[in-house]
Amino acid sequence: MIATVHPYNITWELLPEDFILDDEPVDNVNQPPLAAALSESLDRIGKLSSNALVTTNYGICATLNGKIVVKAPDWAYIPQITVSREEVKRSYTPNLQGDMPVVVMEFLSDTEGIEYSSKRTYPPGKWFFYEQILQVPNYIIFQPESGDLEVHRLDKSGKYDLRSVSDNNRYWLDEMQLFIGVWQGRRENRDGYWLRWWDEAGNLLLWGTELVQQEREANVAALKRLEELEQKLRDAGIEP
């Protein structure tokens, strides 16, 4: 499949087997837990079907003017793939293997500003790649240390527009049918800021550990009510 965005010729091809991928380690210890937390909530409400694909530091490919370009966003959501998961073990090529990502995220870890790079010459910058090549509808940039969140939406002109935050400090993503926002608290021995999902009614999508804690508290409350009822019966001269 070929699409032309003047003056760029974009094709969608499989990554060659001999292509050397960047094997540098993740440069921020916060990235894996942040990504896992986002995915877990989606899985719990059934948004991670067998045909959906969530990527974390995983290569998304396009061929620009005959040269392979690979970018690995910290987190991305692809609604549907059209090939088996065995075929996307190493990388993913939109249009050829399934849908275009509807959300890509970068978690800031340095001051180089590579997440904002609009460099057009090879290899192109991340911003240019997501905006002009992939044309991803939502580009999210998150600073885990400060909790600053930017949500950029692809406008009708094909450019990213910084969205204004809503009254409840969340952003509605049409493609996800969910709100995303910043939450502060503790998970996996990390106290800090997290990205989280809320449904249309404003309900926070809970993690598994929170569901367990919620159930435990409900059981404790129920036991307390039972004990209070038993005591009232005894006070009334009735043996429960």
C-alpha positions as protocol buffer text, in pm:
chain_id: "A"
residue {
  index: 1
  type: MET
  ca { x: 0 y: 0 z: 0 }
}
residue {
  index: 2
  type: ILE
  ca { x: 131 y: 347 z: -91 }
}
residue {
  index: 3
  type: ALA
  ca { x: 36 y: 692 z: 30 }
}
residue {
  index: 4
  type: THR
  ca { x: 196 y: 1012 z: -89 }
}
residue {
  index: 5
  type: VAL
  ca { x: 233 y: 1313 z: 140 }
}
residue {
  index: 6
  type: HIS
  ca { x: 415 y: 1577 z: -64 }
}
residue {
  index: 7
  type: PRO
  ca { x: 709 y: 1564 z: -92 }
}
residue {
  index: 8
  type: TYR
  ca { x: 733 y: 1231 z: 91 }
}
residue {
  index: 9
  type: ASN
  ca { x: 667 y: 888 z: -50 }
}
residue {
  index: 10
  type: ILE
  ca { x: 540 y: 660 z: 227 }
}
residue {
  index: 11
  type: THR
  ca { x: 512 y: 285 z: 189 }
}
residue {
  index: 12
  type: TRP
  ca { x: 418 y: 14 z: 435 }
}
residue {
  index: 13
  type: GLU
  ca { x: 660 y: -276 z: 429 }
}
residue {
  index: 14
  type: LEU
  ca { x: 770 y: -549 z: 667 }
}
residue {
  index: 15
  type: LEU
  ca { x: 1086 y: -488 z: 862 }
}
residue {
  index: 16
  type: PRO
  ca { x: 1369 y: -684 z: 697 }
}
residue {
  index: 17
  type: GLU
  ca { x: 1498 y: -975 z: 903 }
}
residue {
  index: 18
  type: ASP
  ca { x: 1850 y: -832 z: 895 }
}
residue {
  index: 19
  type: PHE
  ca { x: 1742 y: -485 z: 1011 }
}
residue {
  index: 20
  type: ILE
  ca { x: 1928 y: -399 z: 1331 }
}
residue {
  index: 21
  type: LEU
  ca { x: 1691 y: -260 z: 1591 }
}
residue {
  index: 22
  type: ASP
  ca { x: 1803 y: -28 z: 1867 }
}
residue {
  index: 23
  type: ASP
  ca { x: 1878 y: -249 z: 2165 }
}
residue {
  index: 24
  type: GLU
  ca { x: 1952 y: 25 z: 2417 }
}
residue {
  index: 25
  type: PRO
  ca { x: 1790 y: -36 z: 2757 }
}
residue {
  index: 26
  type: VAL
  ca { x: 1491 y: 164 z: 2873 }
}
residue {
  index: 27
  type: ASP
  ca { x: 1633 y: 492 z: 3001 }
}
residue {
  index: 28
  type: ASN
  ca { x: 1375 y: 554 z: 3272 }
}
residue {
  index: 29
  type: VAL
  ca { x: 1286 y: 311 z: 3549 }
}
residue {
  index: 30
  type: ASN
  ca { x: 933 y: 455 z: 3557 }
}
residue {
  index: 31
  type: GLN
  ca { x: 845 y: 363 z: 3198 }
}
residue {
  index: 32
  type: PRO
  ca { x: 765 y: -10 z: 3240 }
}
residue {
  index: 33
  type: PRO
  ca { x: 531 y: 32 z: 3541 }
}
residue {
  index: 34
  type: LEU
  ca { x: 357 y: 333 z: 3386 }
}
residue {
  index: 35
  type: ALA
  ca { x: 290 y: 136 z: 3068 }
}
residue {
  index: 36
  type: ALA
  ca { x: 180 y: -176 z: 3256 }
}
residue {
  index: 37
  type: ALA
  ca { x: -65 y: 25 z: 3466 }
}
residue {
  index: 38
  type: LEU
  ca { x: -231 y: 169 z: 3154 }
}
residue {
  index: 39
  type: SER
  ca { x: -265 y: -170 z: 2991 }
}
residue {
  index: 40
  type: GLU
  ca { x: -396 y: -350 z: 3299 }
}
residue {
  index: 41
  type: SER
  ca { x: -699 y: -124 z: 3331 }
}
residue {
  index: 42
  type: LEU
  ca { x: -786 y: -169 z: 2964 }
}
residue {
  index: 43
  type: ASP
  ca { x: -756 y: -544 z: 2991 }
}
residue {
  index: 44
  type: ARG
  ca { x: -993 y: -554 z: 3286 }
}
residue {
  index: 45
  type: ILE
  ca { x: -1274 y: -382 z: 3091 }
}
residue {
  index: 46
  type: GLY
  ca { x: -1224 y: -592 z: 2779 }
}
residue {
  index: 47
  type: LYS
  ca { x: -1053 y: -340 z: 2553 }
}
residue {
  index: 48
  type: LEU
  ca { x: -757 y: -571 z: 2494 }
}
residue {
  index: 49
  type: SER
  ca { x: -922 y: -827 z: 2270 }
}
residue {
  index: 50
  type: SER
  ca { x: -723 y: -1094 z: 2089 }
}
residue {
  index: 51
  type: ASN
  ca { x: -706 y: -863 z: 1787 }
}
residue {
  index: 52
  type: ALA
  ca { x: -599 y: -549 z: 1975 }
}
residue {
  index: 53
  type: LEU
  ca { x: -233 y: -467 z: 2023 }
}
residue {
  index: 54
  type: VAL
  ca { x: -67 y: -265 z: 2296 }
}
residue {
  index: 55
  type: THR
  ca { x: 300 y: -188 z: 2250 }
}
residue {
  index: 56
  type: THR
  ca { x: 564 y: -73 z: 2497 }
}
residue {
  index: 57
  type: ASN
  ca { x: 899 y: 42 z: 2359 }
}
residue {
  index: 58
  type: TYR
  ca { x: 818 y: -161 z: 2050 }
}
residue {
  index: 59
  type: GLY
  ca { x: 906 y: -73 z: 1693 }
}
residue {
  index: 60
  type: ILE
  ca { x: 637 y: 76 z: 1468 }
}
residue {
  index: 61
  type: CYS
  ca { x: 755 y: 92 z: 1108 }
}
residue {
  index: 62
  type: ALA
  ca { x: 710 y: 292 z: 790 }
}
residue {
  index: 63
  type: THR
  ca { x: 924 y: 334 z: 482 }
}
residue {
  index: 64
  type: LEU
  ca { x: 994 y: 695 z: 396 }
}
residue {
  index: 65
  type: ASN
  ca { x: 1139 y: 770 z: 54 }
}
residue {
  index: 66
  type: GLY
  ca { x: 1268 y: 414 z: 34 }
}
residue {
  index: 67
  type: LYS
  ca { x: 1426 y: 410 z: 381 }
}
residue {
  index: 68
  type: ILE
  ca { x: 1293 y: 213 z: 678 }
}
residue {
  index: 69
  type: VAL
  ca { x: 1194 y: 428 z: 975 }
}
residue {
  index: 70
  type: VAL
  ca { x: 1132 y: 266 z: 1313 }
}
residue {
  index: 71
  type: LYS
  ca { x: 1009 y: 451 z: 1622 }
}
residue {
  index: 72
  type: ALA
  ca { x: 929 y: 283 z: 1952 }
}
residue {
  index: 73
  type: PRO
  ca { x: 681 y: 489 z: 2157 }
}
residue {
  index: 74
  type: ASP
  ca { x: 671 y: 422 z: 2529 }
}
residue {
  index: 75
  type: TRP
  ca { x: 309 y: 311 z: 2491 }
}
residue {
  index: 76
  type: ALA
  ca { x: 74 y: 274 z: 2194 }
}
residue {
  index: 77
  type: TYR
  ca { x: -271 y: 132 z: 2134 }
}
residue {
  index: 78
  type: ILE
  ca { x: -371 y: -36 z: 1807 }
}
residue {
  index: 79
  type: PRO
  ca { x: -741 y: -133 z: 1791 }
}
residue {
  index: 80
  type: GLN
  ca { x: -701 y: -428 z: 1555 }
}
residue {
  index: 81
  type: ILE
  ca { x: -430 y: -628 z: 1386 }
}
residue {
  index: 82
  type: THR
  ca { x: -509 y: -839 z: 1079 }
}
residue {
  index: 83
  type: VAL
  ca { x: -226 y: -1090 z: 1118 }
}
residue {
  index: 84
  type: SER
  ca { x: -136 y: -1341 z: 1387 }
}
residue {
  index: 85
  type: ARG
  ca { x: 61 y: -1223 z: 1688 }
}
residue {
  index: 86
  type: GLU
  ca { x: 344 y: -1447 z: 1574 }
}
residue {
  index: 87
  type: GLU
  ca { x: 386 y: -1212 z: 1279 }
}
residue {
  index: 88
  type: VAL
  ca { x: 432 y: -901 z: 1494 }
}
residue {
  index: 89
  type: LYS
  ca { x: 687 y: -1037 z: 1738 }
}
residue {
  index: 90
  type: ARG
  ca { x: 965 y: -804 z: 1631 }
}
residue {
  index: 91
  type: SER
  ca { x: 789 y: -498 z: 1491 }
}
residue {
  index: 92
  type: TYR
  ca { x: 457 y: -371 z: 1360 }
}
residue {
  index: 93
  type: THR
  ca { x: 378 y: -212 z: 1024 }
}
residue {
  index: 94
  type: PRO
  ca { x: 46 y: -22 z: 1013 }
}
residue {
  index: 95
  type: ASN
  ca { x: -184 y: -62 z: 712 }
}
residue {
  index: 96
  type: LEU
  ca { x: 4 y: -378 z: 616 }
}
residue {
  index: 97
  type: GLN
  ca { x: -54 y: -571 z: 941 }
}
residue {
  index: 98
  type: GLY
  ca { x: -351 y: -389 z: 1085 }
}
residue {
  index: 99
  type: ASP
  ca { x: -485 y: -53 z: 1203 }
}
residue {
  index: 100
  type: MET
  ca { x: -290 y: 263 z: 1260 }
}
residue {
  index: 101
  type: PRO
  ca { x: -226 y: 337 z: 1630 }
}
residue {
  index: 102
  type: VAL
  ca { x: -495 y: 567 z: 1770 }
}
residue {
  index: 103
  type: VAL
  ca { x: -282 y: 673 z: 2067 }
}
residue {
  index: 104
  type: VAL
  ca { x: 94 y: 697 z: 2112 }
}
residue {
  index: 105
  type: MET
  ca { x: 259 y: 810 z: 2435 }
}
residue {
  index: 106
  type: GLU
  ca { x: 604 y: 924 z: 2535 }
}
residue {
  index: 107
  type: PHE
  ca { x: 714 y: 948 z: 2897 }
}
residue {
  index: 108
  type: LEU
  ca { x: 972 y: 1224 z: 2930 }
}
residue {
  index: 109
  type: SER
  ca { x: 1302 y: 1104 z: 3068 }
}
residue {
  index: 110
  type: ASP
  ca { x: 1556 y: 1363 z: 2957 }
}
residue {
  index: 111
  type: THR
  ca { x: 1589 y: 1724 z: 2853 }
}
residue {
  index: 112
  type: GLU
  ca { x: 1689 y: 1668 z: 2491 }
}
residue {
  index: 113
  type: GLY
  ca { x: 1336 y: 1727 z: 2367 }
}
residue {
  index: 114
  type: ILE
  ca { x: 1341 y: 1438 z: 2120 }
}
residue {
  index: 115
  type: GLU
  ca { x: 967 y: 1387 z: 2179 }
}
residue {
  index: 116
  type: TYR
  ca { x: 908 y: 1728 z: 2016 }
}
residue {
  index: 117
  type: SER
  ca { x: 1142 y: 1679 z: 1722 }
}
residue {
  index: 118
  type: SER
  ca { x: 993 y: 1779 z: 1385 }
}
residue {
  index: 119
  type: LYS
  ca { x: 1311 y: 1688 z: 1201 }
}
residue {
  index: 120
  type: ARG
  ca { x: 1215 y: 1592 z: 846 }
}
residue {
  index: 121
  type: THR
  ca { x: 1542 y: 1457 z: 712 }
}
residue {
  index: 122
  type: TYR
  ca { x: 1629 y: 1092 z: 769 }
}
residue {
  index: 123
  type: PRO
  ca { x: 1589 y: 969 z: 1034 }
}
residue {
  index: 124
  type: PRO
  ca { x: 1287 y: 1190 z: 1105 }
}
residue {
  index: 125
  type: GLY
  ca { x: 1197 y: 1314 z: 1451 }
}
residue {
  index: 126
  type: LYS
  ca { x: 930 y: 1153 z: 1666 }
}
residue {
  index: 127
  type: TRP
  ca { x: 683 y: 1441 z: 1639 }
}
residue {
  index: 128
  type: PHE
  ca { x: 712 y: 1447 z: 1260 }
}
residue {
  index: 129
  type: PHE
  ca { x: 683 y: 1068 z: 1238 }
}
residue {
  index: 130
  type: TYR
  ca { x: 369 y: 1046 z: 1452 }
}
residue {
  index: 131
  type: GLU
  ca { x: 205 y: 1356 z: 1301 }
}
residue {
  index: 132
  type: GLN
  ca { x: 294 y: 1345 z: 932 }
}
residue {
  index: 133
  type: ILE
  ca { x: 385 y: 984 z: 856 }
}
residue {
  index: 134
  type: LEU
  ca { x: 160 y: 775 z: 1082 }
}
residue {
  index: 135
  type: GLN
  ca { x: -95 y: 1053 z: 1139 }
}
residue {
  index: 136
  type: VAL
  ca { x: -181 y: 915 z: 1483 }
}
residue {
  index: 137
  type: PRO
  ca { x: -494 y: 1095 z: 1614 }
}
residue {
  index: 138
  type: ASN
  ca { x: -363 y: 1136 z: 1971 }
}
residue {
  index: 139
  type: TYR
  ca { x: -5 y: 1206 z: 2079 }
}
residue {
  index: 140
  type: ILE
  ca { x: 40 y: 1218 z: 2456 }
}
residue {
  index: 141
  type: ILE
  ca { x: 352 y: 1343 z: 2633 }
}
residue {
  index: 142
  type: PHE
  ca { x: 378 y: 1280 z: 3007 }
}
residue {
  index: 143
  type: GLN
  ca { x: 634 y: 1394 z: 3260 }
}
residue {
  index: 144
  type: PRO
  ca { x: 625 y: 1136 z: 3545 }
}
residue {
  index: 145
  type: GLU
  ca { x: 829 y: 1344 z: 3788 }
}
residue {
  index: 146
  type: SER
  ca { x: 612 y: 1657 z: 3776 }
}
residue {
  index: 147
  type: GLY
  ca { x: 284 y: 1504 z: 3661 }
}
residue {
  index: 148
  type: ASP
  ca { x: 264 y: 1741 z: 3363 }
}
residue {
  index: 149
  type: LEU
  ca { x: 49 y: 1603 z: 3083 }
}
residue {
  index: 150
  type: GLU
  ca { x: 12 y: 1719 z: 2724 }
}
residue {
  index: 151
  type: VAL
  ca { x: -251 y: 1575 z: 2493 }
}
residue {
  index: 152
  type: HIS
  ca { x: -204 y: 1668 z: 2127 }
}
residue {
  index: 153
  type: ARG
  ca { x: -490 y: 1603 z: 1888 }
}
residue {
  index: 154
  type: LEU
  ca { x: -452 y: 1581 z: 1511 }
}
residue {
  index: 155
  type: ASP
  ca { x: -666 y: 1861 z: 1369 }
}
residue {
  index: 156
  type: LYS
  ca { x: -831 y: 1891 z: 1029 }
}
residue {
  index: 157
  type: SER
  ca { x: -518 y: 2042 z: 878 }
}
residue {
  index: 158
  type: GLY
  ca { x: -314 y: 1737 z: 978 }
}
residue {
  index: 159
  type: LYS
  ca { x: -123 y: 1917 z: 1254 }
}
residue {
  index: 160
  type: TYR
  ca { x: -111 y: 1842 z: 1625 }
}
residue {
  index: 161
  type: ASP
  ca { x: -309 y: 2086 z: 1837 }
}
residue {
  index: 162
  type: LEU
  ca { x: -250 y: 2105 z: 2214 }
}
residue {
  index: 163
  type: ARG
  ca { x: -579 y: 2033 z: 2385 }
}
residue {
  index: 164
  type: SER
  ca { x: -706 y: 2229 z: 2682 }
}
residue {
  index: 165
  type: VAL
  ca { x: -772 y: 2029 z: 2995 }
}
residue {
  index: 166
  type: SER
  ca { x: -1131 y: 1977 z: 3110 }
}
residue {
  index: 167
  type: ASP
  ca { x: -1270 y: 2094 z: 3442 }
}
residue {
  index: 168
  type: ASN
  ca { x: -1183 y: 1762 z: 3607 }
}
residue {
  index: 169
  type: ASN
  ca { x: -829 y: 1762 z: 3466 }
}
residue {
  index: 170
  type: ARG
  ca { x: -901 y: 1480 z: 3222 }
}
residue {
  index: 171
  type: TYR
  ca { x: -910 y: 1445 z: 2846 }
}
residue {
  index: 172
  type: TRP
  ca { x: -1173 y: 1256 z: 2650 }
}
residue {
  index: 173
  type: LEU
  ca { x: -1026 y: 1033 z: 2377 }
}
residue {
  index: 174
  type: ASP
  ca { x: -1292 y: 950 z: 2118 }
}
residue {
  index: 175
  type: GLU
  ca { x: -1106 y: 650 z: 1980 }
}
residue {
  index: 176
  type: MET
  ca { x: -1075 y: 494 z: 2326 }
}
residue {
  index: 177
  type: GLN
  ca { x: -1418 y: 604 z: 2452 }
}
residue {
  index: 178
  type: LEU
  ca { x: -1239 y: 685 z: 2777 }
}
residue {
  index: 179
  type: PHE
  ca { x: -1096 y: 980 z: 2967 }
}
residue {
  index: 180
  type: ILE
  ca { x: -725 y: 992 z: 3045 }
}
residue {
  index: 181
  type: GLY
  ca { x: -574 y: 1197 z: 3324 }
}
residue {
  index: 182
  type: VAL
  ca { x: -313 y: 1215 z: 3598 }
}
residue {
  index: 183
  type: TRP
  ca { x: -356 y: 1037 z: 3930 }
}
residue {
  index: 184
  type: GLN
  ca { x: -122 y: 1061 z: 4227 }
}
residue {
  index: 185
  type: GLY
  ca { x: -67 y: 765 z: 4456 }
}
residue {
  index: 186
  type: ARG
  ca { x: 115 y: 439 z: 4513 }
}
residue {
  index: 187
  type: ARG
  ca { x: 153 y: 126 z: 4302 }
}
residue {
  index: 188
  type: GLU
  ca { x: 428 y: -137 z: 4295 }
}
residue {
  index: 189
  type: ASN
  ca { x: 634 y: 45 z: 4560 }
}
residue {
  index: 190
  type: ARG
  ca { x: 630 y: 366 z: 4357 }
}
residue {
  index: 191
  type: ASP
  ca { x: 475 y: 682 z: 4499 }
}
residue {
  index: 192
  type: GLY
  ca { x: 413 y: 942 z: 4234 }
}
residue {
  index: 193
  type: TYR
  ca { x: 211 y: 1045 z: 3934 }
}
residue {
  index: 194
  type: TRP
  ca { x: 41 y: 793 z: 3708 }
}
residue {
  index: 195
  type: LEU
  ca { x: -164 y: 808 z: 3391 }
}
residue {
  index: 196
  type: ARG
  ca { x: -506 y: 651 z: 3441 }
}
residue {
  index: 197
  type: TRP
  ca { x: -834 y: 589 z: 3262 }
}
residue {
  index: 198
  type: TRP
  ca { x: -1187 y: 696 z: 3357 }
}
residue {
  index: 199
  type: ASP
  ca { x: -1506 y: 585 z: 3187 }
}
residue {
  index: 200
  type: GLU
  ca { x: -1766 y: 818 z: 3038 }
}
residue {
  index: 201
  type: ALA
  ca { x: -1949 y: 840 z: 3370 }
}
residue {
  index: 202
  type: GLY
  ca { x: -1631 y: 954 z: 3544 }
}
residue {
  index: 203
  type: ASN
  ca { x: -1557 y: 626 z: 3721 }
}
residue {
  index: 204
  type: LEU
  ca { x: -1189 y: 546 z: 3770 }
}
residue {
  index: 205
  type: LEU
  ca { x: -1088 y: 216 z: 3611 }
}
residue {
  index: 206
  type: LEU
  ca { x: -936 y: 22 z: 3898 }
}
residue {
  index: 207
  type: TRP
  ca { x: -624 y: -191 z: 3899 }
}
residue {
  index: 208
  type: GLY
  ca { x: -638 y: -549 z: 4020 }
}
residue {
  index: 209
  type: THR
  ca { x: -474 y: -463 z: 4352 }
}
residue {
  index: 210
  type: GLU
  ca { x: -735 y: -193 z: 4411 }
}
residue {
  index: 211
  type: LEU
  ca { x: -1018 y: -434 z: 4337 }
}
residue {
  index: 212
  type: VAL
  ca { x: -874 y: -680 z: 4590 }
}
residue {
  index: 213
  type: GLN
  ca { x: -841 y: -404 z: 4849 }
}
residue {
  index: 214
  type: GLN
  ca { x: -1195 y: -286 z: 4775 }
}
residue {
  index: 215
  type: GLU
  ca { x: -1331 y: -637 z: 4825 }
}
residue {
  index: 216
  type: ARG
  ca { x: -1131 y: -679 z: 5146 }
}
residue {
  index: 217
  type: GLU
  ca { x: -1269 y: -353 z: 5288 }
}
residue {
  index: 218
  type: ALA
  ca { x: -1622 y: -455 z: 5190 }
}
residue {
  index: 219
  type: ASN
  ca { x: -1579 y: -788 z: 5373 }
}
residue {
  index: 220
  type: VAL
  ca { x: -1445 y: -614 z: 5684 }
}
residue {
  index: 221
  type: ALA
  ca { x: -1738 y: -370 z: 5679 }
}
residue {
  index: 222
  type: ALA
  ca { x: -1987 y: -654 z: 5637 }
}
residue {
  index: 223
  type: LEU
  ca { x: -1832 y: -846 z: 5928 }
}
residue {
  index: 224
  type: LYS
  ca { x: -1848 y: -536 z: 6146 }
}
residue {
  index: 225
  type: ARG
  ca { x: -2218 y: -489 z: 6065 }
}
residue {
  index: 226
  type: LEU
  ca { x: -2283 y: -855 z: 6149 }
}
residue {
  index: 227
  type: GLU
  ca { x: -2105 y: -824 z: 6482 }
}
residue {
  index: 228
  type: GLU
  ca { x: -2303 y: -509 z: 6565 }
}
residue {
  index: 229
  type: LEU
  ca { x: -2629 y: -689 z: 6480 }
}
residue {
  index: 230
  type: GLU
  ca { x: -2535 y: -986 z: 6697 }
}
residue {
  index: 231
  type: GLN
  ca { x: -2460 y: -752 z: 6987 }
}
residue {
  index: 232
  type: LYS
  ca { x: -2796 y: -578 z: 6947 }
}
residue {
  index: 233
  type: LEU
  ca { x: -2971 y: -913 z: 6956 }
}
residue {
  index: 234
  type: ARG
  ca { x: -2785 y: -1013 z: 7273 }
}
residue {
  index: 235
  type: ASP
  ca { x: -2872 y: -679 z: 7432 }
}
residue {
  index: 236
  type: ALA
  ca { x: -3234 y: -758 z: 7354 }
}
residue {
  index: 237
  type: GLY
  ca { x: -3199 y: -1097 z: 7522 }
}
residue {
  index: 238
  type: ILE
  ca { x: -3187 y: -1291 z: 7198 }
}
residue {
  index: 239
  type: GLU
  ca { x: -2905 y: -1535 z: 7134 }
}
residue {
  index: 240
  type: PRO
  ca { x: -2809 y: -1504 z: 6767 }
}
